[in-house]
């Protein structure tokens, strides 16, 4: 497996968004925080899309069906989204 290279964002530009798209029946998670990207990769698998700058990953997007309750639960319970 090829090692992924992540681009660390400027601290003030770090963001994570979670959107519930009811009409499309999915949860969309976007983050550019490197530690959270790595954690979500381990918890729920590869992202649907990776945003790249040259060869470095600048952000990742996961699209999860609302039917996949176990994945959503892992994100809420185990992922350190809130940095608690």
C-alpha positions as CSV (number, residue, x, y, z in Angstrom):
1,X,0.0,0.0,0.0
2,X,1.3,3.4,-1.0
3,X,2.0,5.8,1.9
4,X,-0.3,8.9,1.8
5,X,1.2,12.3,2.0
6,X,-1.0,14.9,3.8
7,X,-0.7,18.7,3.6
8,X,-1.0,20.3,7.0
9,X,-3.4,23.3,6.8
10,X,-2.6,26.7,8.4
11,X,-4.0,26.5,11.9
12,X,-6.6,29.2,11.3
13,X,-7.8,27.4,8.1
14,X,-8.4,24.0,9.8
15,X,-12.1,22.9,9.3
16,X,-14.4,20.0,9.6
17,X,-18.0,20.0,8.3
18,X,-20.7,17.5,8.7
19,X,-23.7,17.8,6.5
20,X,-26.9,15.7,6.5
21,X,-28.3,15.6,3.0
22,X,-31.8,14.3,3.7
23,X,-33.0,14.4,0.0
24,X,-30.0,12.2,-1.0
25,X,-30.2,10.1,2.2
26,X,-26.5,10.6,3.2
27,X,-24.2,12.1,5.6
28,X,-21.2,14.0,4.2
29,X,-18.1,14.6,6.3
30,X,-15.3,16.9,5.1
31,X,-12.1,17.7,7.0
32,X,-8.7,19.1,6.2
33,X,-7.3,18.2,9.6
34,X,-4.6,15.6,9.1
35,X,-5.0,13.7,12.4
36,X,-8.8,13.4,11.8
37,X,-8.4,12.3,8.2
38,X,-6.1,9.5,9.4
39,X,-8.4,8.5,12.2
40,X,-11.5,8.4,9.9
41,X,-9.5,6.3,7.4
42,X,-9.0,3.7,10.1
43,X,-12.5,3.9,11.5
44,X,-14.7,4.0,8.4
45,X,-12.4,3.3,5.5
46,X,-11.1,5.2,2.5
47,X,-12.8,8.6,1.7
48,X,-15.1,9.0,-1.2
49,X,-12.9,11.9,-2.5
50,X,-9.5,13.3,-1.7
51,X,-8.7,16.9,-2.5
52,X,-5.1,17.2,-3.6
53,X,-2.5,19.9,-4.0
54,X,0.1,18.4,-6.3
55,X,0.7,15.0,-4.7
56,X,-0.3,15.9,-1.1
57,X,-3.8,15.4,0.3
58,X,-5.3,18.7,1.4
59,X,-8.7,17.4,2.5
60,X,-10.9,14.3,2.5
61,X,-14.6,13.8,1.9
62,X,-16.6,10.8,3.1
63,X,-20.2,10.2,1.9
64,X,-22.0,7.8,4.1
65,X,-25.6,6.5,3.5
66,X,-27.9,7.2,6.5
67,X,-28.7,3.5,6.4
68,X,-25.1,2.7,7.6
69,X,-25.8,3.4,11.2
70,X,-22.7,1.6,12.5
71,X,-20.3,3.9,10.5
72,X,-22.2,7.0,11.7
73,X,-22.0,5.8,15.3
74,X,-18.2,5.1,15.0
75,X,-17.8,8.7,13.7
76,X,-19.7,10.2,16.6
77,X,-18.5,8.0,19.4
78,X,-14.9,7.2,18.4
79,X,-13.6,9.9,16.2
80,X,-12.1,12.9,18.0
81,X,-14.2,15.5,16.0
82,X,-14.7,17.7,19.0
83,X,-11.1,17.4,20.4
84,X,-12.4,16.4,23.8
